[in-house]
Amino acid sequence: MSMVFGVPLAVLSGQLMIGIINGAFYALLSLGLAVIFGLLKIINFAHGAMYMLGALVTVVLFDLLSVNYWVALFVAPVLVGAFGLLIEYFLLRRIAGQDHIYSLLLTFGAALIIQGVLTNIYGVSGLRYSMPDMFKGGINLGFMFLPYYRAWVIVVALLVCFGTWFIIEKTKLGSYLRAGTEDSQLMQGFGINAPLLVSLTYGFGVMLAAFAGVLAAPIYSITPVMGSNILIVVFAVVVIGGMGSIGGAIITGILMGVIEGLTKTFYPPASSAVIFLVMVVVLMIRPTGLFGKEA
């Protein structure tokens, strides 16, 4: 049996795969947070709840309307994104321009309300969503077994992440988004509806979280608290990458997933704390994060 630093290759490969899977989710969720904070300066503590809603809506659509996975992959993020638009219009718009702490407290309160209501309806035992038939099984790579669905999650998460980065950083639409959120009065002078731009940006960030929730539905137990369990880790990832850095959120999300997976292999007791340890070290050396811009 092949060994790497005293660990069987199959075990190391399996943990690395789990780390990359987690990293894909961290990247997607961190990207949504980075988009919302980087463009709107909103600290969105309801992001975990949006992730949970994406998974829960997928189950509800299947149970009530027999909506299959492929339809839910597009419909669930749109529905949750529309809900995010309502939150932005009726709540966040009222505190626009205020200190960041107000958006944090408001979205945190909204997340607690959403979580509490859904816990009363569905409980905390967890719902299950069946694996799509075409993704059942996997491929034997010799040194490890790779499930088809996990390979799909990695590929589609990376495509969405880098597609989002390209649109925001390299296209004219992205330049409008950045300009409209930095100087709304100037953009309105050019005939661009800045408030609508803000709403759509927030809705898109929420859609990214819901999309991650749909991808998670066949893998994880779906509960109303699943979002709060991952949110703190995702915030740590965003801080490490640099608050508001789109590319930093993607790269750091995947990197932290891999580091977490390796830690589970070589020193499991530290696996739940390693990301926060990295965050502390990064903040001591570079307070703006690895990819953040100096003020």
SULHUFEN-V377651 format. One record per residue. N is the residue number from 1. PSI is psi in degrees with one decimal (999 if undefined). D_CENTER is the distance of its C-alpha to the mean C-alpha in Angstrom with 2 decimals. Layout:
n=[N/N]
psi=[PSI/PSI]
d_center=[D_CENTER/D_CENTER]
This chain:
n=[1/2/3/4/5/6/7/8/9/10/11/12/13/14/15/16/17/18/19/20/21/22/23/24/25/26/27/28/29/30/31/32/33/34/35/36/37/38/39/40/41/42/43/44/45/46/47/48/49/50/51/52/53/54/55/56/57/58/59/60/61/62/63/64/65/66/67/68/69/70/71/72/73/74/75/76/77/78/79/80/81/82/83/84/85/86/87/88/89/90/91/92/93/94/95/96/97/98/99/100/101/102/103/104/105/106/107/108/109/110/111/112/113/114/115/116/117/118/119/120/121/122/123/124/125/126/127/128/129/130/131/132/133/134/135/136/137/138/139/140/141/142/143/144/145/146/147/148/149/150/151/152/153/154/155/156/157/158/159/160/161/162/163/164/165/166/167/168/169/170/171/172/173/174/175/176/177/178/179/180/181/182/183/184/185/186/187/188/189/190/191/192/193/194/195/196/197/198/199/200/201/202/203/204/205/206/207/208/209/210/211/212/213/214/215/216/217/218/219/220/221/222/223/224/225/226/227/228/229/230/231/232/233/234/235/236/237/238/239/240/241/242/243/244/245/246/247/248/249/250/251/252/253/254/255/256/257/258/259/260/261/262/263/264/265/266/267/268/269/270/271/272/273/274/275/276/277/278/279/280/281/282/283/284/285/286/287/288/289/290/291/292/293/294/295]
psi=[130.5/136.8/146.1/112.0/40.0/3.8/131.1/138.2/-37.8/-40.0/-46.3/-43.3/-40.9/-43.3/-36.7/-39.9/-43.4/-40.5/-41.7/-39.0/-50.8/-39.6/-35.3/-41.7/-41.7/-41.7/-45.7/-47.4/-40.9/-36.4/-45.2/-43.4/-42.2/-38.0/-46.8/-42.9/-43.5/-36.9/-33.1/-11.9/37.0/124.7/103.4/89.9/-2.6/4.1/-41.1/-37.3/-34.3/-37.5/-46.3/-42.4/-36.0/-44.8/-42.3/-41.1/-35.6/-44.4/-45.3/-41.2/-38.3/-44.4/-40.0/-36.3/2.9/34.5/125.8/175.4/-44.2/-37.9/-43.7/-30.7/-26.7/-38.5/-44.5/-48.1/-34.3/-43.3/-44.8/-37.0/-38.9/-38.6/-39.4/-37.1/-39.0/-40.8/-43.5/-43.2/-45.5/-21.1/-62.7/-32.1/-25.7/-20.5/18.7/134.4/-7.4/173.8/150.4/-29.6/-28.9/-41.6/-36.6/-49.7/-40.0/-46.5/-32.3/-43.6/-41.9/-40.8/-41.5/-39.4/-47.4/-46.6/-42.3/-43.9/-46.0/-29.7/-39.3/-31.5/-47.4/-10.1/-169.7/7.9/-26.5/137.1/157.7/146.8/125.3/143.7/131.3/139.7/-40.3/-15.5/4.6/141.2/-167.1/-167.8/137.5/114.0/3.5/-54.1/-9.5/163.2/122.6/108.4/140.7/-41.0/-38.3/-35.8/-41.0/-43.2/-44.6/-46.6/-50.1/-35.3/-43.7/-40.3/-45.0/-42.4/-52.2/-28.5/-42.3/-44.5/-44.1/-43.0/-44.9/-37.7/-23.1/1.5/165.3/-37.2/-43.6/-38.7/-37.0/-42.3/-47.8/-43.2/-40.8/-32.0/-19.6/-36.1/80.6/-35.4/-39.7/-44.4/-36.9/-29.6/-25.8/8.4/13.9/131.1/92.0/-43.8/-38.8/-38.3/-41.6/-46.2/-45.6/-34.9/-45.1/-44.1/-37.8/-41.8/-40.2/-40.1/-36.5/-41.7/-43.7/-37.3/-42.5/-36.5/-40.1/-43.8/-32.7/-22.4/-44.4/-9.5/-46.0/157.5/132.9/112.6/159.0/-15.7/3.5/-28.6/-39.9/-26.9/-32.4/-17.3/-44.1/-39.8/-43.2/-39.3/-38.8/-40.5/-43.5/-41.4/-41.8/-44.5/-29.4/116.2/122.3/-4.4/114.4/-53.3/-37.2/-38.3/-41.1/-53.5/-44.7/-37.5/-48.6/-43.2/-42.9/-33.6/-42.7/-44.5/-41.3/-42.6/-42.1/-37.7/-38.9/-28.6/-47.2/-28.5/76.9/-37.8/-24.9/-1.9/-33.2/-12.6/-8.5/-37.3/-39.2/-32.7/-44.1/-41.3/-45.0/-45.9/-44.6/-44.1/-32.3/-36.4/-42.4/91.3/-24.3/-0.3/169.1/-38.0/8.1/154.2/140.6/140.1/999]
d_center=[37.25/35.33/34.15/31.88/32.71/34.16/31.17/31.66/29.87/28.57/26.98/25.46/24.15/22.66/20.82/19.64/18.32/16.43/15.11/14.05/12.37/10.41/9.86/8.55/5.72/5.49/6.01/3.84/0.95/4.74/6.09/5.69/7.12/9.48/10.65/11.50/13.14/14.61/16.24/16.85/17.08/15.39/13.77/11.56/11.93/11.47/7.69/7.88/10.76/9.25/7.06/10.52/12.41/11.02/12.36/15.38/16.36/16.44/18.90/20.87/21.33/22.70/24.88/26.36/26.49/26.16/23.40/22.46/19.18/19.50/20.22/17.44/14.94/16.04/17.49/14.85/12.25/15.42/16.65/13.63/13.48/17.20/16.76/14.53/17.48/19.82/18.10/18.29/21.86/23.39/21.78/20.04/22.72/25.31/24.17/23.50/24.97/25.07/23.89/20.18/21.05/21.81/18.40/16.96/19.68/19.47/15.81/16.29/19.35/17.78/15.16/18.20/20.20/17.78/17.36/21.13/22.21/20.28/21.48/24.99/24.63/22.96/23.59/21.56/23.05/20.26/20.40/20.42/19.59/21.87/20.94/21.94/25.44/24.93/22.33/24.61/26.10/25.37/27.23/29.25/28.80/31.69/29.90/27.09/26.11/23.02/21.85/21.41/18.24/16.44/17.80/16.55/12.91/13.24/15.15/13.26/9.81/11.95/13.88/11.21/9.90/13.54/14.73/12.67/13.97/17.40/17.59/16.78/18.84/21.58/22.58/24.74/22.15/19.85/22.91/23.62/20.17/20.63/24.26/23.82/21.44/23.62/26.96/26.82/30.59/31.36/29.21/30.85/34.13/33.32/32.75/28.93/27.45/25.21/24.15/23.06/21.11/19.30/18.61/17.35/15.02/13.50/13.52/11.79/8.82/8.86/9.48/6.42/4.68/8.09/8.34/6.01/8.33/11.25/10.82/10.73/13.76/16.45/15.43/14.80/16.93/15.65/16.59/16.13/15.15/12.41/9.78/12.01/12.43/9.05/8.50/11.36/10.40/7.15/9.70/12.13/10.29/10.12/13.75/14.82/13.73/15.22/14.15/13.66/13.97/12.07/13.57/13.33/9.55/9.73/12.88/12.22/9.09/11.46/14.40/13.35/12.68/16.14/17.75/16.66/18.13/21.26/21.74/21.76/24.48/26.68/26.26/24.31/25.09/23.02/19.85/18.21/19.23/19.05/15.76/17.31/20.55/19.15/17.73/21.26/22.99/21.01/21.62/25.27/25.74/23.59/22.44/20.47/18.21/18.70/17.97/18.50/21.65/24.60/25.55]
